[in-house]
Amino acid sequence: MTQYVAVNGNLIDRKNAYIDIEDRGYQFGDGVYEVIRVYNGKMFTGNEHLERLWKSASSIGITIPHSREELKALLEQLIQKNKLSLGTVYLQYTRGIAPRKHPFPSDDVKPTLVAYTKDVGRPEEKLHSGIKAIQTEDIRWLRCDIKSLNLLGNLLANQKAAEAGCDEAILNRDGRVTEGSHSNISIVKGGKIYTHPANNYILNGISRRVMLEICAREGIQVIEEPFAVKELQDADEIFLTGTTVEVMPVIELDGKSAGGGKPGPVTRKLQNWFKAEIENQCGRL
């Protein structure tokens, strides 16, 4: 278990950490968060995650009371303090502590920062063999581009997947595939990659962006447009991208074989290139 956590800029023992009962994150889910992968004690794409954090906060009117440099240095200290080599660092800002009322509190209420680390290994067996998924209706709100604390729609979808013995729920809105409950999704058809455009219906994942940069560099054509559930079912390959899943093959969908029932060649190439990108930033895995 994590021994040290960061609360409002201070590193303290976890047993001494507490949040006021009227923190708006607790009562309203009024806040934003990020999860950053750590390899060899180094944050992977840390700057990109912090950039998105600032964008999410700005989108809901939260002014982060630290500079990016201050926050990054604090997270690095937290990683070192907990001697984290392979895992994640979670951080969130809420709007702060104020009497429970729906309107935003006055400007003198300071946002609450909480961050902690977690030991999380790479899912190497699943990366090699692939995972099972279900598809279900996307019932979330219409600002999925904001990485907010309001995740009940994601949780309900992922619980359906768990009850079906699957790792992920692939969401669709009016028959058009959006993303996974905690990942982005892409399909391969005829050597081309198809993925939902980065608009308000999906979170523009950092791993998704890395994948797109790799494809541009390696000459793989990517078509960013919505695709139908039928196209998902008929795809040559299906893969997820995400902070903890990297590039994850999906080999079964709704109890039926997907993509030939094994990771495909495009997915394998992307996995290798993605791993090389990790090692370029964080050192050999």
C-alpha positions in Angstrom: 0.0 0.0 0.0 1.1 3.5 -0.7 2.7 5.0 2.4 3.0 8.6 1.3 0.4 10.7 -0.5 0.3 14.3 -1.6 -2.5 16.6 -0.2 -2.5 20.2 -1.3 1.2 20.3 -2.1 2.4 18.4 1.0 3.7 14.8 1.2 2.3 13.1 4.2 1.8 9.6 5.6 -1.4 8.1 4.2 -2.8 7.4 7.6 -2.8 11.2 8.3 -4.5 12.2 5.1 -8.2 13.3 5.2 -10.6 15.3 3.1 -13.4 17.5 4.5 -16.9 16.1 4.2 -18.0 19.2 2.3 -15.3 18.8 -0.4 -17.2 19.3 -3.7 -15.4 16.3 -5.2 -16.9 14.0 -2.6 -20.4 15.6 -2.8 -20.7 16.5 -6.5 -17.9 14.8 -8.3 -16.9 18.4 -9.0 -13.3 17.9 -10.2 -10.9 16.5 -12.7 -8.2 13.8 -12.6 -5.3 12.1 -14.4 -3.6 8.7 -14.2 0.0 8.7 -15.3 2.0 5.5 -16.1 5.4 5.1 -14.4 8.1 2.9 -15.8 11.5 2.7 -14.1 10.5 5.4 -11.7 9.8 7.9 -14.6 6.5 9.3 -15.8 5.6 8.3 -19.3 4.1 11.2 -21.3 3.8 13.1 -18.1 3.8 16.5 -19.8 0.9 15.5 -22.0 -1.1 14.3 -19.1 -0.6 17.5 -17.2 -1.5 19.6 -20.3 -4.8 17.6 -20.5 -5.4 18.1 -16.8 -5.1 21.9 -17.2 -7.5 21.8 -20.2 -10.1 19.7 -18.3 -9.9 22.0 -15.3 -10.3 25.1 -17.4 -13.3 23.5 -19.1 -15.2 23.3 -15.8 -14.0 26.6 -14.4 -11.3 25.3 -12.0 -8.1 27.3 -11.7 -5.3 25.0 -10.6 -3.3 26.8 -7.8 0.1 25.3 -8.9 2.2 25.7 -11.9 2.8 22.7 -14.1 6.5 22.7 -13.0 5.5 22.7 -9.4 3.0 19.9 -9.8 5.4 17.8 -11.9 8.1 18.2 -9.3 5.7 17.2 -6.5 4.7 14.1 -8.4 8.3 13.2 -9.0 9.0 13.6 -5.3 6.0 11.4 -4.5 7.2 8.6 -6.8 10.7 8.8 -5.3 9.3 8.8 -1.7 7.2 5.7 -2.4 10.1 4.1 -4.2 7.8 3.4 -7.2 9.4 1.7 -10.1 6.5 0.3 -12.1 3.0 1.6 -11.6 0.8 4.6 -11.7 0.4 8.0 -10.1 -3.2 9.2 -9.6 -4.0 12.8 -9.1 -7.1 14.9 -8.8 -8.2 18.5 -8.2 -11.6 19.2 -6.9 -13.2 22.7 -6.8 -12.6 22.7 -3.0 -14.4 22.8 0.3 -17.6 24.9 0.6 -21.1 24.6 2.1 -23.1 22.2 -0.1 -24.8 24.3 -2.8 -25.1 23.6 -6.5 -23.6 27.0 -7.7 -19.9 27.4 -7.7 -18.5 28.8 -4.4 -16.7 32.1 -4.3 -13.3 32.6 -5.9 -11.5 32.4 -2.5 -12.3 28.7 -2.2 -9.1 26.9 -3.1 -9.1 23.6 -5.1 -8.1 20.5 -3.3 -5.3 18.4 -4.7 -4.8 14.7 -3.8 -2.2 12.4 -5.4 -1.0 8.9 -4.7 1.0 6.1 -6.3 0.1 2.5 -7.0 2.2 -0.5 -7.9 0.8 -1.8 -11.2 2.6 -4.3 -13.4 2.4 -4.4 -17.2 -0.4 -6.8 -18.3 2.1 -8.8 -20.4 0.1 -12.0 -20.7 -3.0 -10.1 -21.9 -0.8 -8.0 -24.3 0.4 -11.3 -25.8 -2.9 -13.2 -26.0 -5.6 -10.5 -26.1 -8.7 -9.9 -24.1 -12.5 -10.3 -24.2 -14.9 -7.4 -24.4 -18.6 -6.7 -24.6 -20.4 -3.9 -26.4 -23.1 -1.8 -24.7 -24.9 1.5 -25.0 -23.0 4.7 -24.2 -25.2 6.4 -21.5 -22.6 9.0 -20.4 -22.9 12.8 -20.5 -22.0 14.8 -23.6 -18.7 16.2 -22.5 -16.6 13.0 -22.4 -13.6 15.0 -23.6 -13.3 16.4 -20.0 -11.6 13.9 -17.7 -13.9 14.6 -14.8 -14.6 12.7 -11.6 -18.1 11.9 -12.9 -17.6 8.3 -13.9 -20.8 6.5 -13.0 -21.7 5.7 -16.6 -18.2 4.2 -17.1 -18.5 2.2 -14.0 -21.9 0.7 -14.9 -20.6 -0.3 -18.3 -17.4 -1.8 -16.9 -19.5 -3.7 -14.3 -21.4 -5.3 -17.1 -18.2 -6.4 -18.7 -16.9 -7.8 -15.4 -20.2 -9.7 -14.8 -19.7 -11.2 -18.3 -16.2 -12.3 -17.5 -14.7 -9.6 -19.8 -12.0 -6.9 -19.3 -13.7 -4.0 -21.2 -17.0 -2.6 -22.3 -17.0 -1.0 -25.8 -19.5 1.8 -25.9 -21.8 2.9 -28.7 -24.0 5.9 -29.1 -26.9 5.5 -31.5 -25.1 2.5 -33.1 -21.8 4.4 -33.5 -18.8 3.1 -31.5 -17.3 5.8 -29.3 -14.7 4.3 -26.9 -14.2 1.8 -24.1 -15.3 2.3 -20.5 -11.7 3.2 -19.6 -9.8 3.1 -22.9 -10.0 4.3 -26.5 -10.8 1.8 -29.2 -9.6 1.4 -32.8 -10.3 -1.2 -35.5 -8.3 -2.3 -38.5 -9.9 -3.0 -41.8 -7.9 -3.6 -45.0 -4.7 -2.4 -43.4 -6.3 1.0 -42.4 -7.0 2.0 -38.8 -10.4 3.5 -37.9 -11.0 5.4 -34.7 -13.6 7.9 -33.4 -12.5 11.5 -33.9 -11.4 13.4 -30.8 -14.6 15.4 -30.1 -16.9 15.7 -27.1 -18.0 12.1 -27.4 -14.7 10.6 -26.3 -11.7 11.4 -24.2 -8.7 12.1 -26.4 -6.5 9.5 -24.7 -2.7 10.2 -24.3 -1.9 6.6 -25.4 -4.3 7.2 -28.3 -2.3 10.2 -29.3 1.0 8.3 -29.1 -0.6 5.6 -31.3 -1.6 8.2 -33.9 1.9 9.8 -33.9 3.4 6.3 -34.4 1.0 5.7 -37.3 1.9 9.0 -39.0 5.6 8.2 -38.6 5.3 4.7 -39.9 3.0 5.4 -42.8 -0.1 3.6 -41.5 -3.3 5.3 -42.7 -5.7 6.4 -39.9 -9.2 7.4 -40.6 -10.7 9.4 -37.7 -14.4 9.0 -38.2 -17.2 7.2 -36.3 -17.8 3.6 -37.3 -20.9 1.4 -36.7 -21.2 -1.6 -34.3 -21.5 -3.8 -37.4 -18.1 -2.6 -38.6 -16.6 -3.3 -35.2 -18.0 -6.9 -35.4 -16.6 -7.3 -38.9 -13.2 -5.7 -38.3 -9.9 -7.5 -39.2 -8.5 -6.4 -35.9 -9.7 -4.6 -32.7 -7.4 -3.0 -30.2 -7.6 -0.7 -27.2 -5.2 2.1 -26.2 -4.9 3.3 -22.6 -2.5 4.3 -19.8 -2.4 0.9 -18.2 -3.4 -1.3 -21.2 -0.9 0.3 -23.7 -2.0 -1.3 -27.0 -4.3 -4.2 -26.1 -5.7 -6.7 -28.6 -9.4 -7.6 -28.4 -9.9 -11.2 -29.5 -13.5 -11.8 -28.4 -16.6 -9.6 -28.6 -19.9 -10.5 -27.0 -18.8 -14.1 -26.7 -17.8 -14.4 -30.4 -14.4 -14.5 -31.9 -13.1 -11.1 -33.0 -10.3 -10.4 -35.5 -9.8 -14.1 -36.1 -9.6 -14.8 -32.4 -5.9 -13.6 -32.1 -3.9 -10.4 -32.1 -3.4 -9.2 -35.7 -0.3 -8.0 -37.5 -1.0 -4.3 -37.3 -1.7 -4.5 -33.6 1.5 -6.5 -33.1 3.5 -3.8 -34.9 1.9 -1.0 -32.9 2.6 -2.9 -29.7 6.3 -3.1 -30.6 6.5 0.6 -31.6 4.6 1.7 -28.5 7.0 -0.3 -26.3 9.9 1.4 -28.1 8.4 4.8 -27.3 8.1 3.9 -23.6 11.8 2.8 -23.6 12.8 6.0 -25.4 11.3 8.0 -22.6 11.7 5.8 -19.5 14.4 3.3 -20.2 14.5 -0.5 -21.0 11.5 -2.5 -19.9 
